């Protein structure tokens, strides 16, 4: 019996989120269904994070124990042959026996994509939030720097567990342009529930002169209440989960 670690990608459009729940279609449910076709006897797989309905991933990490007589490459090919078109396994390796994709993670990185035009663009709309009026990205870039460091982010999300702490450390927060889109990169040790979408919503408001950097900063430093709202889920992707390596404890 070995513990396998998988890096997976998925288009979240037609999933009710990552986590298995009842009879609805989920990423976890589809992966477990494929594994059972390979005679996997387990009850559940574990993931680095539970993405919401409509949220995508290119770097989600899952793990499970399995008595598999073949190579990691063969397991990857077998799973990809069984999985639906909107999920793919990009890497498979044997992990340490005590590896857990969520609890062993040292940081996570999300990207959020927006595009600014009055009419929707069907070629990118599935993965990017249409924003209008247009934004001043330079103002959003200045505002993003306010987020850096270790703070109580309770004004921007809820703890995953009731009573959990809301202190998080943000390592990177920046906007960059890619073709016709603006992409927000947010890299932190961990995130609160809805934290990324909440932050993006507020940054867009700042870029449209409907909120201010000073009010955002008050939310970061003093937990001052922010204007309500969330960015659309389909613009968000989990792109990377980082772990300590044996040589870098």
Long-range contacts (C-beta under 8 A, 24 or more apart in sequence): 1-65, 1-66, 1-67, 2-65, 2-66, 2-67, 2-68, 2-94, 3-63, 3-64, 3-65, 3-94, 3-95, 3-96, 3-97, 3-99, 4-63, 4-64, 4-65, 4-66, 4-68, 4-72, 4-75, 4-92, 4-93, 4-94, 4-95, 5-61, 5-62, 5-63, 5-92, 5-93, 5-94, 5-95, 5-99, 5-101, 6-61, 6-62, 6-63, 6-76, 6-79, 6-89, 6-91, 6-92, 7-59, 7-60, 7-61, 7-89, 7-90, 7-91, 7-92, 8-57, 8-60, 8-61, 8-62, 8-87, 8-88, 8-89, 8-90, 9-56, 9-57, 9-58, 9-59, 9-60, 9-87, 9-88, 9-90, 10-56, 10-57, 10-60, 10-86, 10-87, 10-88, 11-56, 11-86, 11-126, 11-127, 12-51, 12-52, 12-53, 12-54, 12-55, 12-56, 12-57, 12-233, 12-234, 13-54, 13-56, 13-86, 13-126, 13-234, 14-86, 15-53, 15-54, 15-86, 16-53, 17-50, 17-51, 17-52, 17-53, 17-55, 18-47, 18-49, 18-50, 18-51, 18-55, 18-57, 18-60, 19-47, 19-50, 20-44, 27-51, 27-57, 27-60, 27-87, 28-62, 30-83, 30-84, 30-87, 31-62, 31-79, 31-83, 31-87, 33-82, 34-79, 34-82, 34-83, 35-64, 35-66, 35-79, 37-82, 38-68, 38-75, 38-78, 38-79, 38-82, 40-64, 40-66, 42-66, 46-100, 46-101, 46-102, 47-101, 47-102, 48-101, 48-102, 48-105, 48-108, 48-238, 48-241, 49-102, 49-108, 49-191, 49-238, 49-241, 51-236, 51-238, 52-194, 52-233, 52-236, 53-233, 54-232, 54-233, 54-234, 55-233, 55-234, 55-236, 55-237, 55-238, 56-127, 56-234, 56-236, 56-237, 56-238, 57-237, 57-238, 57-239, 58-90, 58-237, 58-238, 58-239, 59-109, 59-238, 59-239, 59-240, 59-241, 60-238, 60-241, 61-101, 61-105, 61-241, 62-101, 63-95, 63-99, 63-100, 63-101, 101-241, 104-243, 104-244, 105-190, 105-241, 105-242, 105-243, 106-189, 106-242, 106-243, 106-244, 107-171, 107-187, 107-188, 107-189, 107-190, 107-241, 107-242, 108-187, 108-188, 108-189, 108-190, 108-191, 108-238, 108-240, 108-241, 108-242, 109-172, 109-185, 109-186, 109-187, 109-238, 109-239, 109-240, 109-241, 109-242, 110-185, 110-186, 110-187, 110-191, 110-196, 110-236, 110-237, 110-238, 110-239, 111-183, 111-184, 111-185, 111-186, 111-236, 111-237, 111-239, 112-183, 112-184, 112-186, 112-196, 112-197, 112-200, 112-231, 112-235, 112-236, 112-237, 113-178, 113-181, 113-182, 113-183, 113-184, 113-235, 113-237, 114-181, 114-182, 114-184, 114-200, 114-204, 114-231, 114-235, 115-180, 115-181, 115-182, 116-182, 121-180, 124-180, 124-181, 125-234, 126-234, 127-234, 127-235, 127-237, 128-181, 128-234, 128-235, 129-200, 129-231, 129-232, 129-234, 129-235, 131-204, 131-208, 133-208, 134-208, 135-182, 135-204, 135-207, 135-208, 136-207, 136-208, 136-209, 137-175, 137-177, 137-182, 137-207, 139-206, 139-207, 139-209, 139-213, 140-175, 140-182, 140-184, 140-203, 140-204, 140-206, 140-207, 141-174, 141-175, 142-213, 143-202, 143-203, 143-206, 143-213, 143-216, 144-173, 144-174, 144-175, 144-184, 144-203, 145-173, 146-213, 146-216, 146-217, 146-220, 147-173, 147-186, 147-199, 147-220, 148-172, 148-173, 151-220, 151-221, 152-223, 153-192, 153-195, 153-220, 154-192, 154-223, 155-219, 155-220, 155-223, 155-224, 155-225, 155-226, 156-192, 156-195, 156-198, 156-199, 156-202, 156-219, 156-226, 157-191, 157-192, 157-193, 157-194, 157-195, 157-198, 158-192, 158-193, 158-194, 159-192, 159-193, 160-192, 160-193, 166-192, 168-192, 168-195, 173-199, 175-203, 194-230, 196-231, 196-236, 197-230, 197-231, 197-232, 197-233, 197-236, 198-226, 198-229, 198-230, 198-231, 200-231, 200-235, 200-236, 201-229, 201-230, 201-231, 202-226, 202-227, 202-229, 204-231, 205-229
